[in-house]
Each structure stands twice: as structure tokens, then as C-alpha cells.
């Protein structure tokens, strides 16, 4: 925007990021109100993985001026273990990232014990230290699983894809007519979609492993900003819960944990 002097509201940028054309797809809005979807119609400018990450990173944007508001590194992930509500920044310095920042159940903060018994607060610096430690342990466990070959081989062709290829081979031996030709074209399209999804899964897993290897570097987190840490948390952590004690309960995405 600075380089080309483009003027655009944040909401317009978000709408543009969600345009399927960026991912190589063409969608048409029909008069009935339904959407006709055509996938892989042209070269994509961003991958499905990049779109997924952009969607996560922008889903918790605050309506206030972002220059005056800093989203914390566990936004959207950190929840009260008692009532399930979000853990909110609290204290006089709740808009700043410093040692005085603390988290508290937003329901207790607003309504008290009538809705939640979790009155405890926890320091943001402690949460950050524990989160980094859990990320490092997670990275170590996944990399150990990779080295001992306990994670499924991502390059194996799925049974469904094999079935489609067998079906295509059978169809190609039959006498041609409009119905057979149409079925062959549809089967080839389904195979293309499955292969694209398979390649995306392989690419994402390879990139995940690359990031997890970086997490094991001693100085990796030293210069990491809260927004950069948040991007990593969104990628690997499903949820973090605080029950009011001294521990946090982490749940990581299971995609890399499949046997």
C-alpha cells in the first residue's frame, strides 16, 4: 500500500483476502442466492495453507485502531478452564505488553462469582514462559516421532485416490458415448482435486517440520515479537485453559500427531 499509494479500508483488505480467485478458484453468485464453485480454474497467487493462516491471523482483529491496541499472543486460544470464556487482559496496563500485564476470566471480571468461580489472575510473563516451554516440548516430541518413523508416510496415496484411478482406468476401456465421456471427465476432475489436496498436506507437513526444528534453537524466541509468537501459537495450539491454579492445560492440533 505504501509502495503503490493504494488507499483501502481494512475491511476491504479482508474481503479481498477472502476472494477465492486468489487461491485459483472461480465462484459465481447465482440468481437463486446459491454460489456455483469451480476449483483450480487458474494459477493461484496464494496457497490454501497461506489462506488458512491469514484467516486465523485476521479473525481476532480488534475494531479499535491497531496502532493503539496490541492483540496478545494467545488471543482466541486462551480460555477459562471453569466456564470456557476467554481469558482477558486486565490491570491498569492491559493495553501494553509488559511485566505488569495479567490475564483473568472475562466472565468473572464482568459478572463475578454469579457466573464463574475462577477469580484468579495469572501474569502474562508467566503464561508466555510456560507457552514457549510447551511449544519446545511439542517440537521435540514431533521431531522425535519423525526420526523414529512413527508418523504416517505423507507421500502414500490414499485408498480413495487409488479407487478413483482404478475407476478411471476401467472407464477408459469402455465404448465411448456422451455418458461415459462425461463420467471420465468428472473422475479426472476428482483425481485432480485429491492430488492437489495431497500435495498441500505434504507441503504443509514439511513446512511444519521446518518450523518445529527452529523452535528447538536456543535463541529462536529471544527476538520474537508477540505477533510472531501468536502466528506460531495459532499454527500448532488448539487451546490453552487456565483453571485458577499454577498450571495451564495445552491442547495441540492433532494433525501432526497421527500414528
Backbone torsions as a table, in degrees:
resi	resn	phi	psi	omega
1	UNK	NA	-37.3	178.2
2	UNK	-71.7	-40.6	-175.6
3	UNK	-66.9	-38.9	-175.2
4	UNK	-109.7	10.4	177.8
5	UNK	54.6	41.8	178.7
6	UNK	-85.6	131.5	177.8
7	UNK	-108.7	118.7	-176.3
8	UNK	-150.6	135.7	176.9
9	UNK	-71.4	150.8	178.0
10	UNK	-54.0	-38.0	179.5
11	UNK	-64.8	-34.1	178.2
12	UNK	-69.1	-37.6	177.9
13	UNK	-63.7	-42.0	179.5
14	UNK	-63.4	-43.0	177.4
15	UNK	-61.1	-39.6	-179.8
16	UNK	-65.6	-41.1	179.6
17	UNK	-63.6	-30.4	-179.3
18	UNK	-86.3	-1.0	178.7
19	UNK	-67.4	119.4	-177.9
20	UNK	-62.2	-18.4	179.1
21	UNK	-61.7	-30.2	178.6
22	UNK	-63.6	-26.9	-177.5
23	UNK	-99.0	10.7	175.9
24	UNK	89.8	14.2	-177.2
25	UNK	-112.9	158.4	176.7
26	UNK	-125.3	118.2	179.2
27	UNK	-113.5	137.9	177.6
28	UNK	-119.0	134.6	175.9
29	UNK	-89.3	116.9	-178.3
30	UNK	-85.6	162.7	179.8
31	UNK	-63.6	-24.8	179.6
32	UNK	-73.7	-10.1	-177.4
33	UNK	96.9	-12.8	178.7
34	UNK	-81.2	162.2	-179.5
35	UNK	-111.8	123.8	176.2
36	UNK	-89.6	122.8	-171.7
37	UNK	-113.3	130.2	175.9
38	UNK	-125.5	119.7	-174.1
39	UNK	-99.2	146.3	175.6
40	UNK	63.3	38.8	-177.6
41	UNK	-83.8	-17.9	-178.9
42	UNK	-158.4	175.5	-177.7
43	UNK	-66.0	133.2	-179.5
44	UNK	-83.5	145.1	175.8
45	UNK	-92.5	-26.3	174.1
46	UNK	-134.7	152.4	179.4
47	UNK	-81.9	164.7	176.6
48	UNK	-61.9	-34.8	178.4
49	UNK	-64.0	-45.9	178.9
50	UNK	-61.8	-39.9	178.5
51	UNK	-63.8	-41.0	179.1
52	UNK	-60.8	-43.9	-179.3
53	UNK	-69.0	-39.6	177.3
54	UNK	-63.0	-39.0	179.7
55	UNK	-63.5	-42.0	179.6
56	UNK	-66.6	-44.1	-176.2
57	UNK	-67.0	-28.6	-177.0
58	UNK	-99.6	-4.2	-175.9
59	UNK	-75.1	-17.0	-178.0
60	UNK	-115.2	19.9	-179.4
61	UNK	-62.9	136.2	-179.3
62	UNK	-82.4	146.4	-177.5
63	UNK	-71.4	-20.2	-179.8
64	UNK	-72.1	171.2	177.6
65	UNK	-59.2	118.3	-178.1
66	UNK	-61.3	-21.0	178.0
67	UNK	-70.7	-21.1	-178.7
68	UNK	-106.1	-2.0	-175.4
69	UNK	-135.4	128.8	179.9
70	UNK	-110.8	119.4	177.3
71	UNK	-74.4	130.4	-176.3
72	UNK	-74.4	162.6	-168.3
73	UNK	-69.0	-14.6	177.6
74	UNK	-113.7	20.1	-179.1
75	UNK	-56.2	129.2	-179.4
76	UNK	85.2	-9.9	-178.4
77	UNK	-114.3	-28.4	-171.7
78	UNK	-90.0	117.4	-174.4
79	UNK	-133.9	155.7	175.4
80	UNK	-70.5	130.8	-179.4
81	UNK	-77.5	-8.7	-179.0
82	UNK	-92.3	-52.3	-175.8
83	UNK	-110.3	-12.7	178.7
84	UNK	88.0	-2.5	178.7
85	UNK	-73.2	164.8	179.8
86	UNK	-70.3	150.9	173.3
87	UNK	-87.8	121.6	-173.7
88	UNK	-103.2	147.4	173.0
89	UNK	-66.0	139.3	-176.5
90	UNK	-140.6	166.1	-178.9
91	UNK	101.5	169.0	-177.1
92	UNK	-63.2	-27.8	-176.3
93	UNK	-107.5	33.6	-174.5
94	UNK	-67.1	-13.4	178.9
95	UNK	-94.8	0.2	-178.4
96	UNK	-116.4	154.9	177.3
97	UNK	-98.9	90.8	179.2
98	UNK	-146.8	-179.1	-173.7
99	UNK	-67.7	-17.5	-178.2
100	UNK	-85.2	-10.0	-178.7
101	UNK	-68.7	135.6	179.2
102	UNK	-133.6	163.7	177.2
103	UNK	-117.0	146.7	177.5
104	UNK	-149.9	149.4	177.2
105	UNK	-54.9	126.5	-175.7
106	UNK	-68.6	-30.3	178.1
107	UNK	-69.9	-42.9	177.3
108	UNK	-64.7	-40.1	-178.7
109	UNK	-59.9	-37.3	-176.6
110	UNK	-90.1	-38.1	-170.6
111	UNK	-121.1	-8.7	178.1
112	UNK	76.4	-160.2	-173.0
113	UNK	-69.0	-9.2	179.4
114	UNK	-66.1	-21.6	-179.2
115	UNK	-121.9	-20.8	-179.0
116	UNK	-156.9	139.9	-178.9
117	UNK	-91.2	-4.0	-175.9
118	UNK	-83.2	88.6	-177.8
119	UNK	-91.5	-6.9	-173.9
120	UNK	-70.6	150.4	172.7
121	UNK	-115.5	154.3	178.9
122	UNK	-136.8	137.8	-176.9
123	UNK	-66.5	137.9	178.5
124	UNK	-62.7	-33.6	179.8
125	UNK	-66.6	-36.2	177.3
126	UNK	-69.0	-43.6	179.1
127	UNK	-60.0	-41.7	-179.2
128	UNK	-66.1	-42.7	-179.9
129	UNK	-63.1	-44.3	-179.5
130	UNK	-66.5	-40.9	-179.4
131	UNK	-61.3	-45.2	179.0
132	UNK	-62.4	-42.0	177.9
133	UNK	-61.5	-40.8	179.4
134	UNK	-68.7	-37.4	177.0
135	UNK	-63.3	-40.9	179.1
136	UNK	-65.0	-43.5	178.6
137	UNK	-64.2	-39.9	177.8
138	UNK	-62.2	-45.1	179.2
139	UNK	-60.2	-43.3	-179.6
140	UNK	-62.8	-41.8	-178.2
141	UNK	-67.3	-40.2	-179.8
142	UNK	-69.3	-44.7	-179.6
143	UNK	-64.9	-35.2	176.1
144	UNK	-65.2	-40.0	178.3
145	UNK	-65.0	-37.7	178.2
146	UNK	-64.2	-45.6	-178.1
147	UNK	-65.2	-27.7	-179.5
148	UNK	-100.8	9.5	173.9
149	UNK	59.8	39.0	177.2
150	UNK	-93.9	-11.7	176.2
151	UNK	-86.5	139.8	-178.4
152	UNK	-58.1	145.0	178.9
153	UNK	-67.8	113.2	-175.3
154	UNK	-72.0	-12.9	-177.8
155	UNK	-88.7	-5.1	179.4
156	UNK	-69.7	139.5	178.8
157	UNK	-77.4	135.6	-178.6
158	UNK	-68.4	156.6	178.8
159	UNK	-61.9	-37.4	-179.8
160	UNK	-64.3	-39.7	178.5
161	UNK	-67.3	-40.3	176.9
162	UNK	-62.2	-39.8	179.5
163	UNK	-63.8	-41.9	179.2
164	UNK	-64.5	-40.2	179.5
165	UNK	-67.0	-37.6	177.0
166	UNK	-65.9	-40.6	178.4
167	UNK	-63.0	-41.2	179.5
168	UNK	-63.8	-44.2	179.5
169	UNK	-60.4	-38.7	178.7
170	UNK	-67.8	-43.9	-179.9
171	UNK	-61.4	-36.6	-177.2
172	UNK	-70.2	-14.4	177.7
173	UNK	-89.8	-11.2	-176.4
174	UNK	-84.5	155.4	175.3
175	UNK	-59.4	136.5	-173.5
176	UNK	-81.1	136.6	169.5
177	UNK	-150.2	179.2	-175.3
178	UNK	-60.2	-40.9	-178.4
179	UNK	-66.7	-44.7	179.5
180	UNK	-64.1	-44.4	-179.9
181	UNK	-61.2	-40.7	178.8
182	UNK	-65.8	-41.1	179.2
183	UNK	-66.1	-39.8	177.6
184	UNK	-61.6	-45.3	-179.8
185	UNK	-62.4	-41.8	179.1
186	UNK	-65.9	-41.1	179.3
187	UNK	-65.5	-41.2	177.6
188	UNK	-62.7	-37.9	178.1
189	UNK	-64.8	-44.2	179.0
190	UNK	-62.7	-38.9	177.8
191	UNK	-63.8	-42.0	179.6
192	UNK	-61.0	-44.2	179.9
193	UNK	-63.1	-44.7	-179.8
194	UNK	-62.6	-40.0	-179.5
195	UNK	-68.3	-38.1	176.7
196	UNK	-63.4	-43.1	178.6
197	UNK	-64.9	-39.8	178.7
198	UNK	-63.7	-44.4	179.3
199	UNK	-64.6	-37.2	178.9
200	UNK	-65.0	-42.7	178.5
201	UNK	-61.7	-43.0	179.9
202	UNK	-64.1	-43.4	-179.4
203	UNK	-63.4	-44.8	-177.6
204	UNK	-65.0	-40.3	179.6
205	UNK	-63.6	-42.9	178.3
206	UNK	-61.1	-42.3	-179.6
207	UNK	-69.4	-37.5	176.1
208	UNK	-58.4	-45.9	-179.3
209	UNK	-61.4	-40.0	178.9
210	UNK	-60.7	-44.1	180.0
211	UNK	-67.2	-42.8	-179.4
212	UNK	-62.1	-35.4	175.6
213	UNK	-63.8	-36.4	179.0
214	UNK	-66.8	-34.3	-178.6
215	UNK	-61.8	-24.1	-178.9
216	UNK	-82.7	-6.2	177.6
217	UNK	-76.2	132.6	-172.4
218	UNK	-57.1	-36.5	-174.3
219	UNK	-101.3	11.1	-174.4
220	UNK	-60.7	-42.0	-173.5
221	UNK	-86.5	-7.9	-173.1
222	UNK	-61.5	-44.2	-176.5
223	UNK	-103.5	12.9	-175.8
224	UNK	-78.9	127.4	176.7
225	UNK	-77.7	166.2	178.4
226	UNK	-61.9	-37.3	-179.8
227	UNK	-67.9	-36.9	177.5
228	UNK	-69.9	-40.0	176.5
229	UNK	-63.9	-38.4	179.5
230	UNK	-62.3	-39.9	178.7
231	UNK	-60.4	-39.4	178.2
232	UNK	-69.1	-42.1	179.3
233	UNK	-61.7	-43.5	179.9
234	UNK	-63.5	-30.4	-177.3
235	UNK	-75.6	-35.0	-172.2
236	UNK	-114.6	-24.2	-174.5
237	UNK	-101.6	132.2	177.2
238	UNK	-87.9	-41.9	178.6
239	UNK	-162.8	156.8	173.8
240	UNK	-132.8	128.1	-178.4
241	UNK	-120.3	143.8	179.0
242	UNK	-123.2	118.2	-176.2
243	UNK	-94.9	0.1	178.9
244	UNK	105.8	-4.2	179.2
245	UNK	-95.3	-143.8	-179.1
246	UNK	-104.5	1.0	-176.4
247	UNK	-116.8	156.1	174.0
248	UNK	-115.3	144.7	179.4
249	UNK	-105.5	116.2	-177.8
250	UNK	-102.9	138.3	171.2
251	UNK	-124.1	121.1	-179.2
252	UNK	-98.2	154.7	177.1
253	UNK	-59.6	138.4	-173.1
254	UNK	-86.4	-5.1	-173.5
255	UNK	-57.5	-36.1	-179.0
256	UNK	-91.0	-0.2	-176.2
257	UNK	-103.6	3.9	-178.6
258	UNK	-67.2	135.5	-179.5
259	UNK	-72.3	NA	NA
